[in-house]
Amino acid sequence: MSSIIEFRDVEVRRGNRTILGPLQWSVGPGERWVVLGPNGAGKTTLLNLAASLMHPTKGSVSLLGGELGKVDVFELRPRIGFASSAMSDLLPYDEKVIDIVLTAAYAVMGRWLEEYDLWDESRAKALLTILGVREIADQYFGTLSEGEKKRVQISRALMADPELLLLDEPAAGLDLGGREDILRRITEFVNDPHAPATIIVTHHIEEIPIGTTHALLLKDGKALAQGSLLSVLTSENLSALYGISIDVQNLAGRFFARAI
């Protein structure tokens, strides 16, 4: 497979308004991307396309070797791990955490008549352990804190051993300790040589995991810049992206920004 994701002349329109595109974008195997941009830049729309949750108005989107509109998305979606706040709202609040993770093996939300073996249960518990929430496996999802919900969602996204992992603002709303802990765990996972290609959307460059290889900057639905992380994440590009003078610093692989 030459590309995990391939956007060709992609546009998404709502009425007379183009909310994404035209956009050319390609993600290769093993690449770790971050997507940055102001509110309304098209980041959520891009992730929904990459998760096969919507189709483009114009152009073509290929995911894991299949083109949207020509492939069965119900066979495609289990190969894509997706965690977002919008997805969290769809998960049953009266279900136990362990079942929230387990049901991802069948790409369903809410346990029903599926059967899971010891391997499934062991994997679910191992993922909760990796994300630091093994001890809450028997609690109900609706009782969890925002940080715990994010960790459970990421565990769920990994349950089916996806070939593509999409994380929408995984550290948003966390305090400093929670942010640093979850970033450390994400960093350890995505830098495993067997980890899937990863796309992370964030508003803050401080939340970019060490080991990220590429960046896409979206502004008004279009790519302001894209390519290798160090070539894209510059003071000049961030200043153009947000419309103010920004100084970008790289300290031991972590990025920081301030207005100047």
Residue pairs with C-beta under 8 A, 6 or more apart in sequence:
1 29
1 64
1 65
2 28
3 26
3 27
3 28
3 62
4 27
4 28
4 29
4 31
4 63
4 64
4 163
4 164
4 197
5 25
5 26
5 27
5 50
5 61
5 62
5 63
5 164
5 197
5 199
6 25
6 26
6 27
6 60
6 61
6 62
7 23
7 24
7 25
7 26
7 49
7 56
7 59
7 60
7 61
8 24
8 59
8 60
8 61
8 62
9 21
9 22
9 23
9 24
9 58
9 59
9 60
10 20
10 21
10 22
10 23
10 24
10 25
10 49
10 56
10 58
10 59
10 60
10 61
11 18
11 20
11 21
11 22
11 23
11 56
11 57
11 58
11 59
12 18
12 19
12 20
12 21
12 42
12 45
12 49
12 54
12 56
12 57
12 221
13 19
13 57
13 58
18 221
19 42
19 45
19 221
20 42
20 45
20 46
20 49
20 221
21 42
21 56
21 58
21 59
21 221
21 222
22 58
22 59
22 222
23 46
23 59
23 221
23 222
23 223
24 223
25 46
25 216
25 223
25 226
27 33
27 197
27 199
27 214
28 197
29 197
30 193
30 197
31 197
31 198
31 213
31 214
32 190
32 197
32 198
32 200
32 209
32 211
32 212
32 213
32 214
33 197
33 198
33 199
33 200
33 212
33 213
33 214
33 215
33 216
34 199
34 200
34 201
34 202
34 208
34 212
34 214
34 215
34 216
34 229
35 43
35 46
35 47
35 199
35 200
35 201
35 202
35 215
35 216
35 218
36 43
36 201
36 202
36 203
36 205
36 215
36 216
36 217
36 218
36 241
37 43
37 217
37 218
37 219
37 224
37 241
38 219
38 241
38 242
40 220
41 218
41 219
41 220
41 221
42 218
42 220
42 221
42 222
43 168
43 201
43 218
44 84
44 86
44 168
44 201
45 54
45 221
46 201
46 218
47 82
47 84
47 166
47 168
47 199
47 201
48 54
49 55
49 56
49 61
49 68
50 61
50 63
50 80
50 164
50 166
50 199
51 77
51 80
51 82
51 166
52 63
52 68
52 73
52 76
52 77
52 80
53 82
55 61
55 68
55 69
56 68
60 67
60 68
60 69
61 67
61 68
62 68
63 71
63 76
63 80
63 164
64 76
64 79
64 80
64 163
64 164
66 76
74 107
77 107
78 106
78 107
78 160
78 162
79 160
79 162
79 163
79 164
80 162
80 163
80 164
80 165
80 166
81 104
81 156
81 157
81 158
81 159
81 160
81 162
81 164
81 165
81 166
81 196
82 157
82 165
82 166
82 168
83 150
83 153
83 154
83 156
83 157
83 166
83 167
83 168
83 170
84 153
84 166
84 167
84 168
84 169
85 168
85 169
85 172
86 168
87 153
88 149
88 150
88 153
90 109
91 100
91 109
91 141
91 153
91 156
92 100
92 109
92 110
92 141
93 140
93 141
93 142
94 140
94 141
94 142
95 110
95 111
95 140
95 141
96 137
96 138
96 139
96 140
96 141
97 128
97 133
97 136
97 137
97 138
97 139
97 140
97 141
97 144
97 152
98 121
98 124
98 125
98 128
98 137
98 138
99 111
100 141
100 152
100 156
101 124
101 127
101 128
101 152
101 155
101 156
101 159
102 111
102 116
102 120
102 121
102 124
102 159
103 109
103 110
103 111
103 114
103 156
104 156
104 157
104 159
104 160
105 114
105 116
105 120
105 159
105 160
106 114
107 160
108 114
123 159
124 137
124 155
124 159
125 134
125 137
127 155
127 158
127 159
128 134
128 136
128 137
128 151
128 152
128 155
130 155
130 185
130 189
131 151
131 152
131 154
131 155
131 182
131 185
132 151
132 181
132 182
132 185
133 148
133 151
133 152
133 155
136 144
136 148
136 152
141 149
141 152
144 152
146 173
146 174
147 173
147 174
147 175
147 178
147 182
150 170
150 171
150 173
150 174
150 182
151 182
151 185
154 167
154 170
154 186
157 165
157 166
157 167
158 165
158 189
162 196
163 196
163 197
164 196
164 197
164 198
164 199
165 190
165 195
165 196
165 197
165 198
165 199
166 198
166 199
167 186
167 198
167 199
167 200
167 201
168 201
169 201
169 202
169 203
169 207
170 182
170 186
170 200
170 202
170 207
171 178
171 179
171 182
171 183
171 202
171 204
171 207
172 202
172 203
174 182
179 207
183 207
183 209
186 200
186 209
187 209
187 210
187 211
189 195
190 198
190 209
190 211
190 212
191 209
191 210
191 211
200 207
200 208
200 209
200 212
202 208
205 233
205 238
205 248
205 255
205 256
205 257
206 254
206 255
206 256
206 257
208 229
208 233
208 254
208 255
210 252
210 253
210 254
211 253
212 229
213 228
213 229
214 226
214 227
214 228
214 229
214 232
215 225
215 226
215 227
215 228
215 229
215 232
215 233
216 223
216 225
216 226
216 232
217 223
217 224
217 225
217 226
217 232
217 237
217 238
217 241
218 224
219 240
219 241
224 237
224 240
224 241
225 232
225 237
226 232
230 250
233 248
233 250
233 255
234 248
235 246
235 247
235 248
238 246
238 248
238 257
239 245
239 246
244 259
245 259
245 260
246 257
246 258
246 259
246 260
247 257
247 258
247 259
247 260
248 255
248 256
248 257
249 255
249 256
249 257
